Amino acid sequence: MHSALVATREMKKTALAPRDELRAFRDLVRSLTDDATSALAELQMWCQDAEQLERCYLVHHYLDYMKRLCEGRV
């Protein structure tokens, strides 16, 4: 077990080309944005008044923009 932990710590990350690193980052942000949008949709069901609902719509707009930015559609 100890040798496996040491081997894991000693593993070196292979360096990605800057373009590939950016693509991986965009994919990660897009995935997180999708998850956040889903969570927000669930929260909207619990909104008690118009102000809370308006804030949810605003956050949804920001998340949608982030997703489109990551997909190159902005």
C-alpha positions in Angstrom: 0.0 0.0 0.0 2.8 2.4 1.0 4.6 1.8 -2.3 1.4 2.6 -4.3 1.0 5.9 -2.5 4.6 6.8 -3.1 4.3 5.9 -6.7 1.1 8.0 -7.0 2.8 11.0 -5.5 5.8 10.6 -7.7 3.8 10.4 -10.9 4.6 13.4 -13.1 2.0 15.2 -15.0 2.6 15.2 -18.7 2.7 18.7 -19.9 -0.1 19.7 -22.3 0.3 22.1 -25.1 -1.2 25.5 -24.2 -4.0 25.0 -26.7 -4.9 21.6 -25.2 -4.7 22.9 -21.7 -7.1 25.7 -22.6 -9.5 23.2 -24.3 -9.4 21.0 -21.1 -10.1 24.0 -19.0 -13.0 25.1 -21.2 -14.5 21.6 -21.1 -14.3 21.6 -17.3 -15.9 25.0 -17.0 -18.7 23.9 -19.4 -19.3 20.8 -17.4 -19.5 22.7 -14.2 -21.8 25.2 -15.8 -24.2 22.4 -16.9 -24.2 21.0 -13.4 -24.8 24.5 -11.8 -27.6 25.2 -14.3 -29.3 21.9 -13.3 -29.0 22.7 -9.6 -30.4 26.2 -10.2 -33.4 24.7 -12.0 -34.1 22.7 -8.8 -33.7 25.8 -6.6 -36.1 27.8 -8.7 -38.9 25.4 -7.6 -38.3 26.6 -4.1 -38.5 30.4 -4.8 -40.9 32.1 -2.5 -41.3 35.4 -4.2 -40.7 37.4 -7.4 -37.3 38.8 -6.2 -35.8 35.4 -5.6 -37.1 34.1 -8.9 -35.6 37.2 -10.6 -32.2 36.5 -9.0 -32.4 32.9 -10.2 -33.1 34.0 -13.8 -30.1 36.4 -13.6 -27.8 33.6 -12.4 -29.2 31.4 -15.2 -28.4 34.1 -17.7 -24.8 34.3 -16.4 -24.4 30.5 -16.5 -25.8 30.4 -20.0 -23.3 33.1 -21.2 -20.4 31.1 -19.6 -21.4 28.0 -21.4 -21.7 29.7 -24.8 -18.3 31.4 -24.2 -16.7 28.0 -23.5 -18.4 26.6 -26.6 -17.1 29.4 -28.8 -20.6 30.7 -29.5 -20.1 34.3 -28.2 
